[in-house]
Amino acid sequence: DFEHDERYIAAIEAMANTIEARAGMLWLQNDQSVYTNVASWNAPRVDKKIDKDDPLIQFFEDKGFIINITEIASHPDEYGGLKLPRWVSALKRSWLMVPLFGSTSVIGFVVLANPLVTRSINWEDRDFLSSAAKQVTSYLMVILTSDALAQAKQFEVFTRLSAYMVHDLKNIAAGLELISSNAKKHSNNPSFIKDAFDTVDNAATDIKRLLEQLRNRHVETE
């Protein structure tokens, strides 16, 4: 669960500590190329989505540099008239936005807020933050890849288990179908009635066994 994942909180803190910020949030791109606020540290989580074509993402893609939120109004030319989302101004003492670049595109960004001292950042600060962002991006890519592999492994286990269960369920269904097709013909035959009850009883036992196996496999893969 992204929202409560301490690994993502650690990434925010790592970025914040490089520049003495005391709050922040992490936005990451999902499988639908939409950016969401997956974690926040000392800040409220924003329930919004940002499309890959949003001006903010396009700014990161085109310019590639850190946004000083406190200077956008006073340096409009530097930021090309960029208009930030409303939630940015709602964040207490929002300060910097640092892009996280993957191999081909922006995988996300970190918003830093509530600095110990509000100040302009020089090129040395920017270079330092950019280096930190590269390290954090590598860390995040390891997490995302590991999670994807874990999900693939669970899917593989589920697929194997499903094939096994379908085979057993077909056998159970065949036995019950045989009883159903012969019920009218042999309804007065005590031996048939006994066999029918035994078959139903065995089918119930087998289904319980399959459900128990499914439950145990589910626990193992969690």
Wavefront OBJ file of the C-alpha trace (Angstrom):
o trace
v 0.000 0.000 0.000
v 1.726 3.189 -1.210
v -0.056 5.447 1.239
v 1.409 3.800 4.341
v 4.703 2.566 2.896
v 7.586 3.633 5.131
v 10.006 3.108 2.243
v 8.487 6.081 0.441
v 8.488 8.193 3.605
v 12.223 7.494 3.884
v 12.746 8.812 0.351
v 11.004 12.082 1.242
v 13.018 12.495 4.430
v 16.268 11.844 2.580
v 15.513 14.666 0.154
v 14.272 16.982 2.894
v 17.348 16.511 5.051
v 19.670 17.651 2.266
v 18.175 21.144 2.333
v 16.760 21.423 5.883
v 13.118 21.105 4.920
v 10.805 19.740 7.585
v 7.937 18.440 5.457
v 7.391 16.973 2.039
v 5.455 14.734 -0.291
v 6.279 12.213 -2.981
v 4.448 11.896 -6.286
v 5.013 8.873 -8.514
v 3.835 7.824 -11.944
v 1.587 4.744 -12.062
v 0.947 2.214 -14.832
v -1.540 4.588 -16.475
v 1.085 7.375 -16.707
v -0.771 9.343 -14.042
v 1.072 10.928 -11.130
v -0.376 10.582 -7.628
v 0.726 11.643 -4.170
v 1.804 8.234 -2.886
v 3.233 9.414 0.437
v 3.560 12.512 2.618
v 5.820 13.382 5.532
v 4.675 15.996 8.065
v 2.191 17.140 5.430
v -1.355 16.207 4.391
v -1.769 13.745 1.551
v -3.289 15.266 -1.596
v -6.007 13.224 -3.270
v -5.389 14.540 -6.771
v -4.097 13.147 -10.054
v -1.699 14.755 -12.499
v -1.665 13.642 -16.123
v 1.632 13.220 -17.980
v 0.577 16.102 -20.271
v 0.073 18.487 -17.344
v 2.098 21.734 -17.643
v 4.007 20.859 -14.459
v 5.228 17.525 -15.832
v 5.957 19.073 -19.220
v 8.013 21.771 -17.489
v 10.105 19.103 -15.762
v 10.503 17.202 -19.038
v 11.472 20.318 -21.034
v 13.525 22.273 -18.497
v 14.718 19.563 -16.145
v 15.413 21.840 -13.216
v 14.145 22.376 -9.690
v 11.249 24.752 -9.096
v 11.525 27.284 -6.295
v 7.843 27.805 -5.521
v 8.488 31.010 -3.581
v 10.061 32.670 -6.639
v 7.625 31.766 -9.425
v 5.662 34.993 -9.044
v 8.791 37.187 -8.976
v 10.580 35.336 -11.814
v 7.823 34.554 -14.333
v 10.210 34.513 -17.316
v 12.421 31.904 -15.707
v 9.445 29.567 -15.318
v 7.749 30.357 -18.626
v 4.523 31.502 -16.993
v 4.044 28.129 -15.274
v 0.882 27.901 -13.188
v 1.148 25.454 -10.313
v -1.798 23.304 -9.143
v -3.921 24.818 -6.372
v -2.906 22.182 -3.852
v 0.655 23.555 -3.888
v -0.412 26.877 -2.355
v -2.519 24.982 0.191
v 0.589 23.196 1.462
v 2.030 25.016 4.476
v 5.164 26.933 3.442
v 5.620 25.030 0.197
v 9.147 25.637 -1.048
v 10.775 23.406 -3.686
v 9.712 20.866 -6.298
v 12.419 18.413 -7.317
v 11.909 16.209 -10.400
v 12.902 12.536 -10.340
v 14.165 11.363 -13.718
v 14.088 7.756 -14.838
v 15.928 6.482 -17.916
v 13.445 7.991 -20.370
v 11.051 10.260 -18.479
v 10.038 11.843 -15.190
v 8.959 9.030 -12.846
v 7.836 11.474 -10.181
v 8.785 14.473 -8.095
v 9.291 15.499 -4.490
v 7.713 18.596 -2.969
v 9.652 20.051 -0.052
v 8.044 22.417 2.444
v 8.407 24.149 5.805
v 12.143 24.905 5.547
v 14.128 25.744 8.639
v 15.057 28.978 6.866
v 13.208 30.177 3.771
v 15.837 31.292 1.278
v 16.805 31.310 -2.357
v 18.775 28.321 -3.536
v 21.971 28.806 -5.527
v 23.448 26.567 -8.208
v 25.438 24.664 -5.604
v 22.183 23.841 -3.782
v 20.573 22.808 -7.071
v 23.467 20.531 -7.997
v 23.384 18.977 -4.539
v 19.625 18.413 -4.736
v 19.916 17.001 -8.245
v 22.533 14.508 -7.061
v 20.333 13.554 -4.127
v 17.390 13.163 -6.514
v 19.391 10.702 -8.634
v 20.137 8.594 -5.563
v 16.521 8.692 -4.429
v 15.348 7.768 -7.932
v 17.640 4.720 -7.959
v 16.265 3.738 -4.557
v 12.681 4.135 -5.770
v 13.330 2.146 -8.941
v 14.598 -0.764 -6.848
v 11.419 -0.630 -4.758
v 9.134 -0.423 -7.791
v 10.942 -3.264 -9.566
v 10.899 -5.456 -6.455
v 7.168 -4.861 -5.969
v 6.476 -5.656 -9.618
v 8.430 -8.920 -9.363
v 6.585 -9.842 -6.165
v 3.229 -9.259 -7.872
v 4.340 -11.333 -10.875
v 5.375 -14.156 -8.540
v 1.995 -14.071 -6.821
v 0.274 -14.175 -10.204
v 2.391 -17.176 -11.214
v 1.468 -19.009 -8.013
v -2.197 -18.151 -8.497
v -2.110 -19.384 -12.116
v -0.594 -22.719 -11.134
v -3.032 -23.121 -8.275
v -5.977 -22.203 -10.508
v -5.061 -24.888 -13.053
v -4.778 -27.461 -10.279
v -8.104 -26.448 -8.760
v -9.912 -26.452 -12.115
v -8.794 -30.035 -12.715
v -10.116 -31.170 -9.334
v -13.324 -29.195 -9.663
v -13.989 -30.797 -13.052
v -13.697 -34.235 -11.475
v -16.070 -33.224 -8.673
v -18.543 -31.762 -11.165
v -18.390 -34.928 -13.315
v -19.283 -37.076 -10.311
v -22.214 -34.866 -9.338
v -23.400 -34.686 -12.954
v -23.409 -38.479 -13.159
v -25.641 -38.675 -10.084
v -27.993 -36.062 -11.528
v -28.334 -37.821 -14.871
v -29.175 -41.182 -13.233
v -31.304 -39.906 -10.361
v -34.713 -40.460 -12.004
v -33.820 -43.897 -13.329
v -32.455 -45.235 -10.040
v -34.333 -43.144 -7.470
v -35.875 -46.313 -5.948
v -32.572 -48.179 -5.754
v -31.219 -48.071 -2.170
v -27.717 -48.888 -3.404
v -27.774 -45.929 -5.799
v -29.090 -43.627 -3.078
v -26.223 -44.691 -0.773
v -23.640 -44.166 -3.519
v -25.156 -40.777 -4.326
v -24.876 -39.592 -0.715
v -21.299 -40.888 -0.532
v -20.410 -39.012 -3.726
v -21.956 -35.768 -2.476
v -20.198 -36.185 0.877
v -16.856 -36.758 -0.866
v -17.464 -33.757 -3.136
v -18.109 -31.525 -0.132
v -14.901 -32.777 1.522
v -12.875 -32.158 -1.652
v -14.248 -28.647 -2.061
v -13.389 -27.826 1.554
v -9.866 -29.151 0.940
v -9.448 -26.997 -2.161
v -10.666 -23.887 -0.340
v -8.268 -24.573 2.534
v -5.372 -24.956 0.089
v -6.339 -21.709 -1.602
v -6.455 -19.908 1.729
v -3.028 -21.274 2.755
v -1.444 -20.320 -0.575
v -2.904 -16.821 -0.256
v -1.311 -16.435 3.198
v 2.040 -17.687 1.883
v 2.147 -15.111 -0.907
v 1.245 -12.125 1.262
l 1 2 3 4 5 6 7 8 9 10 11 12 13 14 15 16 17 18 19 20 21 22 23 24 25 26 27 28 29 30 31 32 33 34 35 36 37 38 39 40 41 42 43 44 45 46 47 48 49 50 51 52 53 54 55 56 57 58 59 60 61 62 63 64 65 66 67 68 69 70 71 72 73 74 75 76 77 78 79 80 81 82 83 84 85 86 87 88 89 90 91 92 93 94 95 96 97 98 99 100 101 102 103 104 105 106 107 108 109 110 111 112 113 114 115 116 117 118 119 120 121 122 123 124 125 126 127 128 129 130 131 132 133 134 135 136 137 138 139 140 141 142 143 144 145 146 147 148 149 150 151 152 153 154 155 156 157 158 159 160 161 162 163 164 165 166 167 168 169 170 171 172 173 174 175 176 177 178 179 180 181 182 183 184 185 186 187 188 189 190 191 192 193 194 195 196 197 198 199 200 201 202 203 204 205 206 207 208 209 210 211 212 213 214 215 216 217 218 219 220 221 222
